[in-house]
């Protein structure tokens, strides 16, 4: 599953489900010099309202990641799910770990 998290014209974060490529393999070209960051968060770790530090993919490798937005909606991402993070402005979102969460972050060129 790929979920887009972005700031709408109302200054609030919103979710959009994106189509998963239909073929057996999908190649995504990384920008030259792009880096991938791995982070580990303990069970129950909570980050209150914040914006994304940059345009990026966040790929859940283990545990679960719960994302909350201003209207009260929450999404839980499982291992293998990808969050396309674009909410650089506005209210932002909350993040909570369910289980020990390990994620990989890949920056996107804006």
N, C-alpha and C positions, 0 to 999 in steps of 0.2 A: 504494500500500500504506500502511496506517496500522498502526503497531505501538505498543501500549501498554507502557510500562516503569513498573513499580510495585513497591512494597515489600510482600512477603507477610507473613503472620503469623509466619514464621520469621526475619524481619529481613533477608532476602535480596531482591535485585532479581529480578524475573521478567518475561518477555515474554508478551504476549497479542496475537494477530492480531485486528484489528477489521474488521468488514465495511465495505467501501467502498460509499458510497451507489450505488444501482442506477440512478438517474435521470441525465439528461444534465447537470444542474447541481445543486449543493448550496450552500445559503447558510448561513453560520455567522455569527451575530450576535456581534460583539465587544462587550465591556463598554465602556461610555462611558469615555473617557480611556485606553483600552488602547493600548499602544504596540507597535510591531514593531521589533525590533532585527536588524540585519544584521551578521554577523561573518565574517571571512575567516581561514582557518587554513592554514599551509603544509603541503605534503606531508610525511607522517610525524609531524606534531604529535601528541603523546600526552599525555592527561590521566589520571593514575593515579586510583585509587579516589576517587570523590567522589559527593556527592548533588546532585540538581537544586537550583538556587537558588530555584525556585518552580514551581508547576504551569504547564506551558507546552506548546505545540506547537513542535517544531523541524522546519522544512521544509528539506530538502536542495535547494539550487539548483544547485550544481555540485560536482564531485568525488564522493567517497564518504565515508560516516561509518560506522566500525566500532564497535559497542557491545558490550562484554563484561560478563558478569554472573558472580556468585560460583561458579556450578556449572561454569564453563568455557565455557558457550555464548556464541557471538558471532553477531551479526547485522550484515550490511552493508546500509546504506541507500544507494540510488541517487538521482540527481536526480529530484525529484517525489515521493519518499517522505516520509512524515510520521511523526515520533515523538511520541507523546503522553506526556510525561514527568511522572511522579507519584512517583518514588522520593525523597521528601524526607527519609527517615530510613533507618536500617539501614546495611548495608555500602555501598550505592551501586553504581556502575558505572564502567567505564573507557571512554574515547573515543579513537579514533585516526583521523587523516585519511589517506585514500588519494587521492592527487592533491591539488591545491589545492582546499580545501573551502570553499564559501560557503553559509551557512545563514541562514535567517530564523527568529527566535524570536518567538512570540506568546503573551503571558501568558494564563492561564485563571483565571477566578474560582473560588475554592475553596469 
